[in-house]
């Protein structure tokens, strides 16, 4: 049985809200990764298809380059709680960086704890400030 953040994985029963921070949004725009690709990556994670569970609510997920496969694509770090929320916080090409360091992982896990603790009111304030952007997973954009 797969477990994420201490919660056994089960198929999503509701809509998972997906967000990206400003730095990730810039990366995604430059890399040509649209919201549909991000939605597919989270949908795969919801189904238990994860490249790596880094612990503390952080997962690594591969996303294919537009028109190509995942093996030569991008690596993304996502703060993830199944059936709840996903925050894209970092992205990089495999040829730019192999993995993150231990210090970076500690910082990511701390960030995950903070992001996953946001209630709806705090989340609304952060969205209004522009620090986070909600990803649009409208049915027409996700095959």
Chimera marker file (.cmm) of the C-alpha trace (Angstrom):
<marker_set name="trace">
<marker id="1" x="0.000" y="0.000" z="0.000" r="1" g="1" b="0" radius="0.5"/>
<marker id="2" x="1.331" y="3.437" z="-0.912" r="1" g="1" b="0" radius="0.5"/>
<marker id="3" x="1.437" y="6.072" z="1.812" r="1" g="1" b="0" radius="0.5"/>
<marker id="4" x="1.918" y="9.827" z="1.342" r="1" g="1" b="0" radius="0.5"/>
<marker id="5" x="2.447" y="12.056" z="4.361" r="1" g="1" b="0" radius="0.5"/>
<marker id="6" x="1.200" y="9.288" z="6.664" r="1" g="1" b="0" radius="0.5"/>
<marker id="7" x="-2.088" y="8.973" z="4.750" r="1" g="1" b="0" radius="0.5"/>
<marker id="8" x="-2.785" y="5.723" z="2.858" r="1" g="1" b="0" radius="0.5"/>
<marker id="9" x="-3.316" y="6.415" z="-0.831" r="1" g="1" b="0" radius="0.5"/>
<marker id="10" x="-6.855" y="6.085" z="-2.137" r="1" g="1" b="0" radius="0.5"/>
<marker id="11" x="-8.369" y="7.379" z="-5.367" r="1" g="1" b="0" radius="0.5"/>
<marker id="12" x="-9.409" y="11.008" z="-5.166" r="1" g="1" b="0" radius="0.5"/>
<marker id="13" x="-13.005" y="11.557" z="-4.120" r="1" g="1" b="0" radius="0.5"/>
<marker id="14" x="-12.976" y="15.289" z="-4.597" r="1" g="1" b="0" radius="0.5"/>
<marker id="15" x="-11.161" y="17.910" z="-6.566" r="1" g="1" b="0" radius="0.5"/>
<marker id="16" x="-7.556" y="18.314" z="-5.553" r="1" g="1" b="0" radius="0.5"/>
<marker id="17" x="-6.587" y="21.977" z="-5.602" r="1" g="1" b="0" radius="0.5"/>
<marker id="18" x="-3.295" y="22.574" z="-7.396" r="1" g="1" b="0" radius="0.5"/>
<marker id="19" x="-1.059" y="25.620" z="-7.010" r="1" g="1" b="0" radius="0.5"/>
<marker id="20" x="2.296" y="26.860" z="-8.245" r="1" g="1" b="0" radius="0.5"/>
<marker id="21" x="4.558" y="29.432" z="-6.654" r="1" g="1" b="0" radius="0.5"/>
<marker id="22" x="5.862" y="32.386" z="-8.665" r="1" g="1" b="0" radius="0.5"/>
<marker id="23" x="9.295" y="30.844" z="-9.255" r="1" g="1" b="0" radius="0.5"/>
<marker id="24" x="7.763" y="27.617" z="-10.521" r="1" g="1" b="0" radius="0.5"/>
<marker id="25" x="5.320" y="29.551" z="-12.711" r="1" g="1" b="0" radius="0.5"/>
<marker id="26" x="8.288" y="31.300" z="-14.383" r="1" g="1" b="0" radius="0.5"/>
<marker id="27" x="10.050" y="27.946" z="-14.859" r="1" g="1" b="0" radius="0.5"/>
<marker id="28" x="6.898" y="26.355" z="-16.339" r="1" g="1" b="0" radius="0.5"/>
<marker id="29" x="6.360" y="29.260" z="-18.746" r="1" g="1" b="0" radius="0.5"/>
<marker id="30" x="9.980" y="29.120" z="-19.931" r="1" g="1" b="0" radius="0.5"/>
<marker id="31" x="9.826" y="25.314" z="-20.294" r="1" g="1" b="0" radius="0.5"/>
<marker id="32" x="6.503" y="25.395" z="-22.121" r="1" g="1" b="0" radius="0.5"/>
<marker id="33" x="4.709" y="23.407" z="-19.405" r="1" g="1" b="0" radius="0.5"/>
<marker id="34" x="1.064" y="24.383" z="-19.400" r="1" g="1" b="0" radius="0.5"/>
<marker id="35" x="-1.478" y="23.783" z="-16.681" r="1" g="1" b="0" radius="0.5"/>
<marker id="36" x="-2.680" y="20.601" z="-18.427" r="1" g="1" b="0" radius="0.5"/>
<marker id="37" x="0.752" y="18.986" z="-17.935" r="1" g="1" b="0" radius="0.5"/>
<marker id="38" x="0.755" y="19.953" z="-14.247" r="1" g="1" b="0" radius="0.5"/>
<marker id="39" x="-2.748" y="18.560" z="-13.814" r="1" g="1" b="0" radius="0.5"/>
<marker id="40" x="-1.685" y="15.272" z="-15.412" r="1" g="1" b="0" radius="0.5"/>
<marker id="41" x="1.306" y="15.046" z="-13.049" r="1" g="1" b="0" radius="0.5"/>
<marker id="42" x="-0.923" y="15.494" z="-9.992" r="1" g="1" b="0" radius="0.5"/>
<marker id="43" x="-3.509" y="13.104" z="-11.402" r="1" g="1" b="0" radius="0.5"/>
<marker id="44" x="-0.734" y="10.500" z="-11.765" r="1" g="1" b="0" radius="0.5"/>
<marker id="45" x="0.353" y="11.144" z="-8.165" r="1" g="1" b="0" radius="0.5"/>
<marker id="46" x="-3.232" y="10.671" z="-7.023" r="1" g="1" b="0" radius="0.5"/>
<marker id="47" x="-3.180" y="7.272" z="-8.732" r="1" g="1" b="0" radius="0.5"/>
<marker id="48" x="0.034" y="6.369" z="-6.890" r="1" g="1" b="0" radius="0.5"/>
<marker id="49" x="2.350" y="6.934" z="-9.858" r="1" g="1" b="0" radius="0.5"/>
<marker id="50" x="5.117" y="8.963" z="-8.227" r="1" g="1" b="0" radius="0.5"/>
<marker id="51" x="8.775" y="9.162" z="-9.246" r="1" g="1" b="0" radius="0.5"/>
<marker id="52" x="9.895" y="9.463" z="-5.602" r="1" g="1" b="0" radius="0.5"/>
<marker id="53" x="8.345" y="10.133" z="-2.207" r="1" g="1" b="0" radius="0.5"/>
<marker id="54" x="10.900" y="12.353" z="-0.474" r="1" g="1" b="0" radius="0.5"/>
<marker id="55" x="9.016" y="12.376" z="2.827" r="1" g="1" b="0" radius="0.5"/>
<marker id="56" x="7.412" y="15.159" z="4.791" r="1" g="1" b="0" radius="0.5"/>
<marker id="57" x="4.801" y="15.792" z="2.114" r="1" g="1" b="0" radius="0.5"/>
<marker id="58" x="7.326" y="16.292" z="-0.706" r="1" g="1" b="0" radius="0.5"/>
<marker id="59" x="7.286" y="14.205" z="-3.886" r="1" g="1" b="0" radius="0.5"/>
<marker id="60" x="9.357" y="14.273" z="-7.048" r="1" g="1" b="0" radius="0.5"/>
<marker id="61" x="7.381" y="13.900" z="-10.251" r="1" g="1" b="0" radius="0.5"/>
<marker id="62" x="8.646" y="13.684" z="-13.820" r="1" g="1" b="0" radius="0.5"/>
<marker id="63" x="6.914" y="15.687" z="-16.534" r="1" g="1" b="0" radius="0.5"/>
<marker id="64" x="7.596" y="15.167" z="-20.217" r="1" g="1" b="0" radius="0.5"/>
<marker id="65" x="8.892" y="17.965" z="-22.380" r="1" g="1" b="0" radius="0.5"/>
<marker id="66" x="6.232" y="19.080" z="-24.833" r="1" g="1" b="0" radius="0.5"/>
<marker id="67" x="6.221" y="16.555" z="-27.686" r="1" g="1" b="0" radius="0.5"/>
<marker id="68" x="8.758" y="14.221" z="-26.012" r="1" g="1" b="0" radius="0.5"/>
<marker id="69" x="8.970" y="11.584" z="-23.296" r="1" g="1" b="0" radius="0.5"/>
<marker id="70" x="9.461" y="11.833" z="-19.553" r="1" g="1" b="0" radius="0.5"/>
<marker id="71" x="12.999" y="10.376" z="-19.533" r="1" g="1" b="0" radius="0.5"/>
<marker id="72" x="14.480" y="13.518" z="-21.079" r="1" g="1" b="0" radius="0.5"/>
<marker id="73" x="11.962" y="15.821" z="-19.496" r="1" g="1" b="0" radius="0.5"/>
<marker id="74" x="11.667" y="17.825" z="-16.344" r="1" g="1" b="0" radius="0.5"/>
<marker id="75" x="11.764" y="16.987" z="-12.665" r="1" g="1" b="0" radius="0.5"/>
<marker id="76" x="9.336" y="18.779" z="-10.404" r="1" g="1" b="0" radius="0.5"/>
<marker id="77" x="9.145" y="18.942" z="-6.643" r="1" g="1" b="0" radius="0.5"/>
<marker id="78" x="5.607" y="19.034" z="-5.348" r="1" g="1" b="0" radius="0.5"/>
<marker id="79" x="4.287" y="19.558" z="-1.844" r="1" g="1" b="0" radius="0.5"/>
<marker id="80" x="1.516" y="16.997" z="-1.945" r="1" g="1" b="0" radius="0.5"/>
<marker id="81" x="-1.313" y="15.778" z="0.220" r="1" g="1" b="0" radius="0.5"/>
<marker id="82" x="-3.457" y="13.146" z="-1.468" r="1" g="1" b="0" radius="0.5"/>
<marker id="83" x="-7.111" y="14.092" z="-2.006" r="1" g="1" b="0" radius="0.5"/>
<marker id="84" x="-6.393" y="17.635" z="-0.827" r="1" g="1" b="0" radius="0.5"/>
<marker id="85" x="-3.731" y="19.929" z="-2.277" r="1" g="1" b="0" radius="0.5"/>
<marker id="86" x="-0.617" y="20.014" z="-4.418" r="1" g="1" b="0" radius="0.5"/>
<marker id="87" x="1.887" y="22.875" z="-4.600" r="1" g="1" b="0" radius="0.5"/>
<marker id="88" x="4.477" y="22.924" z="-7.395" r="1" g="1" b="0" radius="0.5"/>
<marker id="89" x="7.494" y="24.540" z="-5.733" r="1" g="1" b="0" radius="0.5"/>
<marker id="90" x="10.532" y="23.698" z="-7.896" r="1" g="1" b="0" radius="0.5"/>
<marker id="91" x="11.291" y="22.448" z="-11.381" r="1" g="1" b="0" radius="0.5"/>
<marker id="92" x="14.468" y="21.616" z="-13.248" r="1" g="1" b="0" radius="0.5"/>
<marker id="93" x="15.705" y="19.783" z="-16.319" r="1" g="1" b="0" radius="0.5"/>
<marker id="94" x="17.471" y="16.494" z="-15.691" r="1" g="1" b="0" radius="0.5"/>
<marker id="95" x="20.555" y="17.725" z="-17.552" r="1" g="1" b="0" radius="0.5"/>
<marker id="96" x="20.765" y="20.813" z="-15.291" r="1" g="1" b="0" radius="0.5"/>
<marker id="97" x="20.622" y="19.079" z="-11.930" r="1" g="1" b="0" radius="0.5"/>
<marker id="98" x="20.624" y="15.440" z="-10.810" r="1" g="1" b="0" radius="0.5"/>
<marker id="99" x="19.010" y="15.693" z="-7.394" r="1" g="1" b="0" radius="0.5"/>
<marker id="100" x="18.525" y="18.131" z="-4.566" r="1" g="1" b="0" radius="0.5"/>
<marker id="101" x="20.901" y="18.217" z="-1.599" r="1" g="1" b="0" radius="0.5"/>
<marker id="102" x="20.141" y="17.211" z="1.959" r="1" g="1" b="0" radius="0.5"/>
<marker id="103" x="19.920" y="20.844" z="3.158" r="1" g="1" b="0" radius="0.5"/>
<marker id="104" x="17.492" y="21.668" z="0.348" r="1" g="1" b="0" radius="0.5"/>
<marker id="105" x="15.351" y="18.662" z="1.240" r="1" g="1" b="0" radius="0.5"/>
<marker id="106" x="15.184" y="19.740" z="4.880" r="1" g="1" b="0" radius="0.5"/>
<marker id="107" x="14.064" y="23.221" z="3.773" r="1" g="1" b="0" radius="0.5"/>
<marker id="108" x="11.483" y="21.725" z="1.380" r="1" g="1" b="0" radius="0.5"/>
<marker id="109" x="10.023" y="19.557" z="4.132" r="1" g="1" b="0" radius="0.5"/>
<marker id="110" x="9.727" y="22.604" z="6.371" r="1" g="1" b="0" radius="0.5"/>
<marker id="111" x="8.017" y="24.519" z="3.559" r="1" g="1" b="0" radius="0.5"/>
<marker id="112" x="5.692" y="21.542" z="3.027" r="1" g="1" b="0" radius="0.5"/>
<marker id="113" x="4.626" y="21.660" z="6.659" r="1" g="1" b="0" radius="0.5"/>
<marker id="114" x="3.792" y="25.348" z="6.326" r="1" g="1" b="0" radius="0.5"/>
<marker id="115" x="1.942" y="25.078" z="3.007" r="1" g="1" b="0" radius="0.5"/>
<marker id="116" x="-0.092" y="22.049" z="4.041" r="1" g="1" b="0" radius="0.5"/>
<marker id="117" x="-1.131" y="23.817" z="7.249" r="1" g="1" b="0" radius="0.5"/>
<marker id="118" x="-2.783" y="26.689" z="5.344" r="1" g="1" b="0" radius="0.5"/>
<marker id="119" x="-6.488" y="26.905" z="6.033" r="1" g="1" b="0" radius="0.5"/>
<marker id="120" x="-8.851" y="28.281" z="3.382" r="1" g="1" b="0" radius="0.5"/>
<marker id="121" x="-8.619" y="31.837" z="4.746" r="1" g="1" b="0" radius="0.5"/>
<marker id="122" x="-4.808" y="31.941" z="4.677" r="1" g="1" b="0" radius="0.5"/>
<marker id="123" x="-4.771" y="30.314" z="1.268" r="1" g="1" b="0" radius="0.5"/>
<marker id="124" x="-7.131" y="32.985" z="-0.072" r="1" g="1" b="0" radius="0.5"/>
<marker id="125" x="-4.815" y="35.720" z="1.251" r="1" g="1" b="0" radius="0.5"/>
<marker id="126" x="-1.738" y="34.115" z="-0.305" r="1" g="1" b="0" radius="0.5"/>
<marker id="127" x="-3.532" y="33.756" z="-3.635" r="1" g="1" b="0" radius="0.5"/>
<marker id="128" x="-4.657" y="37.389" z="-3.498" r="1" g="1" b="0" radius="0.5"/>
<marker id="129" x="-1.066" y="38.491" z="-2.851" r="1" g="1" b="0" radius="0.5"/>
<marker id="130" x="0.143" y="36.688" z="-5.976" r="1" g="1" b="0" radius="0.5"/>
<marker id="131" x="2.624" y="34.499" z="-4.103" r="1" g="1" b="0" radius="0.5"/>
<marker id="132" x="0.728" y="31.433" z="-5.310" r="1" g="1" b="0" radius="0.5"/>
<marker id="133" x="-1.317" y="30.922" z="-8.465" r="1" g="1" b="0" radius="0.5"/>
<marker id="134" x="-4.021" y="28.286" z="-8.739" r="1" g="1" b="0" radius="0.5"/>
<marker id="135" x="-3.631" y="25.863" z="-11.633" r="1" g="1" b="0" radius="0.5"/>
<marker id="136" x="-6.660" y="25.551" z="-13.921" r="1" g="1" b="0" radius="0.5"/>
<marker id="137" x="-7.592" y="21.897" z="-14.403" r="1" g="1" b="0" radius="0.5"/>
<marker id="138" x="-10.809" y="22.483" z="-16.291" r="1" g="1" b="0" radius="0.5"/>
<marker id="139" x="-12.149" y="19.298" z="-17.865" r="1" g="1" b="0" radius="0.5"/>
<marker id="140" x="-11.397" y="20.601" z="-21.354" r="1" g="1" b="0" radius="0.5"/>
<marker id="141" x="-7.659" y="21.033" z="-20.648" r="1" g="1" b="0" radius="0.5"/>
<marker id="142" x="-6.934" y="17.623" z="-19.125" r="1" g="1" b="0" radius="0.5"/>
<marker id="143" x="-7.370" y="14.623" z="-21.420" r="1" g="1" b="0" radius="0.5"/>
<link id1="1" id2="2" r="1" g="1" b="0" radius="0.2"/>
<link id1="2" id2="3" r="1" g="1" b="0" radius="0.2"/>
<link id1="3" id2="4" r="1" g="1" b="0" radius="0.2"/>
<link id1="4" id2="5" r="1" g="1" b="0" radius="0.2"/>
<link id1="5" id2="6" r="1" g="1" b="0" radius="0.2"/>
<link id1="6" id2="7" r="1" g="1" b="0" radius="0.2"/>
<link id1="7" id2="8" r="1" g="1" b="0" radius="0.2"/>
<link id1="8" id2="9" r="1" g="1" b="0" radius="0.2"/>
<link id1="9" id2="10" r="1" g="1" b="0" radius="0.2"/>
<link id1="10" id2="11" r="1" g="1" b="0" radius="0.2"/>
<link id1="11" id2="12" r="1" g="1" b="0" radius="0.2"/>
<link id1="12" id2="13" r="1" g="1" b="0" radius="0.2"/>
<link id1="13" id2="14" r="1" g="1" b="0" radius="0.2"/>
<link id1="14" id2="15" r="1" g="1" b="0" radius="0.2"/>
<link id1="15" id2="16" r="1" g="1" b="0" radius="0.2"/>
<link id1="16" id2="17" r="1" g="1" b="0" radius="0.2"/>
<link id1="17" id2="18" r="1" g="1" b="0" radius="0.2"/>
<link id1="18" id2="19" r="1" g="1" b="0" radius="0.2"/>
<link id1="19" id2="20" r="1" g="1" b="0" radius="0.2"/>
<link id1="20" id2="21" r="1" g="1" b="0" radius="0.2"/>
<link id1="21" id2="22" r="1" g="1" b="0" radius="0.2"/>
<link id1="22" id2="23" r="1" g="1" b="0" radius="0.2"/>
<link id1="23" id2="24" r="1" g="1" b="0" radius="0.2"/>
<link id1="24" id2="25" r="1" g="1" b="0" radius="0.2"/>
<link id1="25" id2="26" r="1" g="1" b="0" radius="0.2"/>
<link id1="26" id2="27" r="1" g="1" b="0" radius="0.2"/>
<link id1="27" id2="28" r="1" g="1" b="0" radius="0.2"/>
<link id1="28" id2="29" r="1" g="1" b="0" radius="0.2"/>
<link id1="29" id2="30" r="1" g="1" b="0" radius="0.2"/>
<link id1="30" id2="31" r="1" g="1" b="0" radius="0.2"/>
<link id1="31" id2="32" r="1" g="1" b="0" radius="0.2"/>
<link id1="32" id2="33" r="1" g="1" b="0" radius="0.2"/>
<link id1="33" id2="34" r="1" g="1" b="0" radius="0.2"/>
<link id1="34" id2="35" r="1" g="1" b="0" radius="0.2"/>
<link id1="35" id2="36" r="1" g="1" b="0" radius="0.2"/>
<link id1="36" id2="37" r="1" g="1" b="0" radius="0.2"/>
<link id1="37" id2="38" r="1" g="1" b="0" radius="0.2"/>
<link id1="38" id2="39" r="1" g="1" b="0" radius="0.2"/>
<link id1="39" id2="40" r="1" g="1" b="0" radius="0.2"/>
<link id1="40" id2="41" r="1" g="1" b="0" radius="0.2"/>
<link id1="41" id2="42" r="1" g="1" b="0" radius="0.2"/>
<link id1="42" id2="43" r="1" g="1" b="0" radius="0.2"/>
<link id1="43" id2="44" r="1" g="1" b="0" radius="0.2"/>
<link id1="44" id2="45" r="1" g="1" b="0" radius="0.2"/>
<link id1="45" id2="46" r="1" g="1" b="0" radius="0.2"/>
<link id1="46" id2="47" r="1" g="1" b="0" radius="0.2"/>
<link id1="47" id2="48" r="1" g="1" b="0" radius="0.2"/>
<link id1="48" id2="49" r="1" g="1" b="0" radius="0.2"/>
<link id1="49" id2="50" r="1" g="1" b="0" radius="0.2"/>
<link id1="50" id2="51" r="1" g="1" b="0" radius="0.2"/>
<link id1="51" id2="52" r="1" g="1" b="0" radius="0.2"/>
<link id1="52" id2="53" r="1" g="1" b="0" radius="0.2"/>
<link id1="53" id2="54" r="1" g="1" b="0" radius="0.2"/>
<link id1="54" id2="55" r="1" g="1" b="0" radius="0.2"/>
<link id1="55" id2="56" r="1" g="1" b="0" radius="0.2"/>
<link id1="56" id2="57" r="1" g="1" b="0" radius="0.2"/>
<link id1="57" id2="58" r="1" g="1" b="0" radius="0.2"/>
<link id1="58" id2="59" r="1" g="1" b="0" radius="0.2"/>
<link id1="59" id2="60" r="1" g="1" b="0" radius="0.2"/>
<link id1="60" id2="61" r="1" g="1" b="0" radius="0.2"/>
<link id1="61" id2="62" r="1" g="1" b="0" radius="0.2"/>
<link id1="62" id2="63" r="1" g="1" b="0" radius="0.2"/>
<link id1="63" id2="64" r="1" g="1" b="0" radius="0.2"/>
<link id1="64" id2="65" r="1" g="1" b="0" radius="0.2"/>
<link id1="65" id2="66" r="1" g="1" b="0" radius="0.2"/>
<link id1="66" id2="67" r="1" g="1" b="0" radius="0.2"/>
<link id1="67" id2="68" r="1" g="1" b="0" radius="0.2"/>
<link id1="68" id2="69" r="1" g="1" b="0" radius="0.2"/>
<link id1="69" id2="70" r="1" g="1" b="0" radius="0.2"/>
<link id1="70" id2="71" r="1" g="1" b="0" radius="0.2"/>
<link id1="71" id2="72" r="1" g="1" b="0" radius="0.2"/>
<link id1="72" id2="73" r="1" g="1" b="0" radius="0.2"/>
<link id1="73" id2="74" r="1" g="1" b="0" radius="0.2"/>
<link id1="74" id2="75" r="1" g="1" b="0" radius="0.2"/>
<link id1="75" id2="76" r="1" g="1" b="0" radius="0.2"/>
<link id1="76" id2="77" r="1" g="1" b="0" radius="0.2"/>
<link id1="77" id2="78" r="1" g="1" b="0" radius="0.2"/>
<link id1="78" id2="79" r="1" g="1" b="0" radius="0.2"/>
<link id1="79" id2="80" r="1" g="1" b="0" radius="0.2"/>
<link id1="80" id2="81" r="1" g="1" b="0" radius="0.2"/>
<link id1="81" id2="82" r="1" g="1" b="0" radius="0.2"/>
<link id1="82" id2="83" r="1" g="1" b="0" radius="0.2"/>
<link id1="83" id2="84" r="1" g="1" b="0" radius="0.2"/>
<link id1="84" id2="85" r="1" g="1" b="0" radius="0.2"/>
<link id1="85" id2="86" r="1" g="1" b="0" radius="0.2"/>
<link id1="86" id2="87" r="1" g="1" b="0" radius="0.2"/>
<link id1="87" id2="88" r="1" g="1" b="0" radius="0.2"/>
<link id1="88" id2="89" r="1" g="1" b="0" radius="0.2"/>
<link id1="89" id2="90" r="1" g="1" b="0" radius="0.2"/>
<link id1="90" id2="91" r="1" g="1" b="0" radius="0.2"/>
<link id1="91" id2="92" r="1" g="1" b="0" radius="0.2"/>
<link id1="92" id2="93" r="1" g="1" b="0" radius="0.2"/>
<link id1="93" id2="94" r="1" g="1" b="0" radius="0.2"/>
<link id1="94" id2="95" r="1" g="1" b="0" radius="0.2"/>
<link id1="95" id2="96" r="1" g="1" b="0" radius="0.2"/>
<link id1="96" id2="97" r="1" g="1" b="0" radius="0.2"/>
<link id1="97" id2="98" r="1" g="1" b="0" radius="0.2"/>
<link id1="98" id2="99" r="1" g="1" b="0" radius="0.2"/>
<link id1="99" id2="100" r="1" g="1" b="0" radius="0.2"/>
<link id1="100" id2="101" r="1" g="1" b="0" radius="0.2"/>
<link id1="101" id2="102" r="1" g="1" b="0" radius="0.2"/>
<link id1="102" id2="103" r="1" g="1" b="0" radius="0.2"/>
<link id1="103" id2="104" r="1" g="1" b="0" radius="0.2"/>
<link id1="104" id2="105" r="1" g="1" b="0" radius="0.2"/>
<link id1="105" id2="106" r="1" g="1" b="0" radius="0.2"/>
<link id1="106" id2="107" r="1" g="1" b="0" radius="0.2"/>
<link id1="107" id2="108" r="1" g="1" b="0" radius="0.2"/>
<link id1="108" id2="109" r="1" g="1" b="0" radius="0.2"/>
<link id1="109" id2="110" r="1" g="1" b="0" radius="0.2"/>
<link id1="110" id2="111" r="1" g="1" b="0" radius="0.2"/>
<link id1="111" id2="112" r="1" g="1" b="0" radius="0.2"/>
<link id1="112" id2="113" r="1" g="1" b="0" radius="0.2"/>
<link id1="113" id2="114" r="1" g="1" b="0" radius="0.2"/>
<link id1="114" id2="115" r="1" g="1" b="0" radius="0.2"/>
<link id1="115" id2="116" r="1" g="1" b="0" radius="0.2"/>
<link id1="116" id2="117" r="1" g="1" b="0" radius="0.2"/>
<link id1="117" id2="118" r="1" g="1" b="0" radius="0.2"/>
<link id1="118" id2="119" r="1" g="1" b="0" radius="0.2"/>
<link id1="119" id2="120" r="1" g="1" b="0" radius="0.2"/>
<link id1="120" id2="121" r="1" g="1" b="0" radius="0.2"/>
<link id1="121" id2="122" r="1" g="1" b="0" radius="0.2"/>
<link id1="122" id2="123" r="1" g="1" b="0" radius="0.2"/>
<link id1="123" id2="124" r="1" g="1" b="0" radius="0.2"/>
<link id1="124" id2="125" r="1" g="1" b="0" radius="0.2"/>
<link id1="125" id2="126" r="1" g="1" b="0" radius="0.2"/>
<link id1="126" id2="127" r="1" g="1" b="0" radius="0.2"/>
<link id1="127" id2="128" r="1" g="1" b="0" radius="0.2"/>
<link id1="128" id2="129" r="1" g="1" b="0" radius="0.2"/>
<link id1="129" id2="130" r="1" g="1" b="0" radius="0.2"/>
<link id1="130" id2="131" r="1" g="1" b="0" radius="0.2"/>
<link id1="131" id2="132" r="1" g="1" b="0" radius="0.2"/>
<link id1="132" id2="133" r="1" g="1" b="0" radius="0.2"/>
<link id1="133" id2="134" r="1" g="1" b="0" radius="0.2"/>
<link id1="134" id2="135" r="1" g="1" b="0" radius="0.2"/>
<link id1="135" id2="136" r="1" g="1" b="0" radius="0.2"/>
<link id1="136" id2="137" r="1" g="1" b="0" radius="0.2"/>
<link id1="137" id2="138" r="1" g="1" b="0" radius="0.2"/>
<link id1="138" id2="139" r="1" g="1" b="0" radius="0.2"/>
<link id1="139" id2="140" r="1" g="1" b="0" radius="0.2"/>
<link id1="140" id2="141" r="1" g="1" b="0" radius="0.2"/>
<link id1="141" id2="142" r="1" g="1" b="0" radius="0.2"/>
<link id1="142" id2="143" r="1" g="1" b="0" radius="0.2"/>
</marker_set>
